[in-house]
Amino acid sequence: MTDQTISAPATARADVPANSPARVLLASLIGTTIEFFDFYVYATAAVLVFPTLFFPASDATTALLASFATFSIAFFARPFGAVVFGHFGDRIGRKATLVAALLTMGISTVAIGLLPTYARIGVAAPTLLALCRFGQGFGLGGEWGGAVLLATENAPEGKRSWYGMFPQLGAPVGLFLSSGFFWVLLHFMSQDDLLAWGWRLPFLASIVLIVMGLWVRLSITETPEFAEAVKKEERVSVPVVELFRNHKRSLFLGTFVALVTFVLFYICSAWLLSFNVKVRQIAFTDALLMQIYGSVVFGVAIPLAGKVADAVGRRPFLIVVTVLIGGFSFALAPLMGGGQGGLYLFVTVGMFLMGLTYGVIGAALAAPFPTRVRYTGSSITFNFAGIFGASLAPYAATWLQQTYGLTHVGYYMGAAAVITLLCILASGRDEV
């Protein structure tokens, strides 16, 4: 399985100076910020405009569920992106693959901003929307793992969790920017203008972010660990084959170690936004303001997680946080069913816990895999977790709330916490 041929570019990269910490961390952060901005712009539009513009033939609830269904497509696309980009990331290097993943995600997002709506081309409109959403997921499937490795494979000894949290910061920053963009639009634009053309602006704005991301990422060199693997001729011909042959346990456990992270986040973001607007009848600007506030809490908790996890160990840290999330699931119904104060308390606690688990999950999922398959392995586990934990979370939570009530949404989150806890406990010290 070991490939004896070393490409000239890869060999050359082994001799270049090491990246500066600031450049590495900026490159890992800005890429994931762009990717998650694109992703959350879609999530917001899926609640705000897509039911009206792409699924107008349905009643309001069915249109929203259909919009959430297209939202879930990206999560099923992500493992395909993980395999394809992971293959090249483990074969030719992290840098070039990260650039390609960024372009794939960015082009798909810009294309959404140019799509004709149902009123103009009928059923072809939601079909094209689904195709672009697949492209978003495909690109993000290759982006996240590479960004985490860019950070952790440049990390000094004892600081992997701290370095690994920088690409994770892209999630709250992207959420803040996407929610803030829509908040500004709603303040300075009429509803008619928003539906006519304003909704396209956040998608088209990705062009600027893509240029920024490419400029930063093209300035970095290959990670020292990958360069060393090239030098020692440790690369394998087909990383995904070795992965499923020799690392099935790590794939399985990693997938469900990250399960509750995804469930918690999409209940506290996409589903909460929909619940506030559709059920609580809160003004969309106020609902977005709550989401902006949540992104700040989320971002504050991530650096704290990186510091504490390096001090006490990722495994015990994740055990404690997962138990806390399980306990929090019982508070979902009372807080969500209360007044404005209860909603803000729900967002505060939920997004703080989200920051704690998400801040270390990148380093945790990369830990069990050797360098030669680490890009593929960490990407696949993260994106499998996305399928099981996030792809249907807004849809499932909406259905549970409407069919059985808020208490069952809490049970859903609690069940995910139990599964995650069992898998963390089953993992060895070096597997998280």
Protein Blocks (a to p, Z undefined) as FASTA:
>chain_A
ZZfbdcfklmmmmmpccddfklmmmmmmmmmmmmmmmmmmmmmmmmmmmmmmmmmmbcfk
lmmmmmmmmmmmmmmmmmmmmmmmmmmmmmnojklmmmmmmmmmmmmmmmmmmpccfkln
ommlmmmmmmmmmmmmmmmmmmmmmmmmmmmmmpcehilmmmmmmmmmmmmmmmmmmmmm
mmmmmmmccfklmmmmmmmmmmmmmmmmmmmmmmmmmmpccdfklmmmmmnopacfblml
mmmmmmmmmmmmmmmmmmmmmmmmmmmmmmmmmmmmmmnopafklmmmmmmmmmmmmmmm
mmmmmmmmmmnopklmmmmmmmmmmmmmmmmmmmmmmcfklmmmmmmmmmmmmmmmmmmm
mmmmmmmpcfklmmmmmmmmmmmmmmmmmmmmmmmmmmmmmmnojklmmmmmmmmmmmmm
mmmmmpcfklZZ
